[in-house]
């Protein structure tokens, strides 16, 4: 591929055709504008997800990145933050239909696989995005993955945070001009200790980003080759994760299933997904919902 962009909105039609011919995969980055401490740009979630997708498409040698969708489930009660739908809303009326319509459109345009990557990850955002992936895989009969980016770097030690060491490092690496680490000292919350200031670095961000980008690129290439049986196994695994998350939310608290990932060291999702070890993802989901 000769083109130097993977961004849908910046392509000339000939570049778009070339990118789709090379790899008929579309990436859909998600995020929002939300307070991320005094030290990070407000669009961190979307900017991070978008840049990871762009680099993944370039590495994969094709595919197109749709502009980031801003808005979703949840958001902090903080300045400069848009909350489209509350974090604890049982149903959502905006994000899900919007994403599903985009998936239909991508399918109509001839894409053969869809990767939805959310850089914003309240528990409900994660549930909705993964549900959309599983449901659209069946509706469209093409693979649709919906996941937060950190699930692809869980085994590298990034367990997901908000404006903490992981997110700050990722933005610092991907968009160095958008992090002002010394400003954190003016932040009574994120700067309460020097943990984030000392722990964050572009080098750490590169470590996480490189793994996420390589896994996204690998998925973009391999998802095109998934057959019916693979897709069915994928959907079963994704639904098992959703069931565990929803069940634990009902019987315990919204984050109960995610805590199990950390306390039980269930950090292999990225690797299992790449290697199509879907039954092991189902087993992981089983362990997630064993609350004692
Ligand atoms: Zn964030």
Boltz pocket constraint, residues with backbone or C-beta under 6 A from the ligand:
constraints:
  - pocket:
      binder: B
      contacts: [[A, 36], [A, 44], [A, 45], [A, 119], [A, 120], [A, 121], [A, 161], [A, 162], [A, 163], [A, 167]]
      max_distance: 6.0
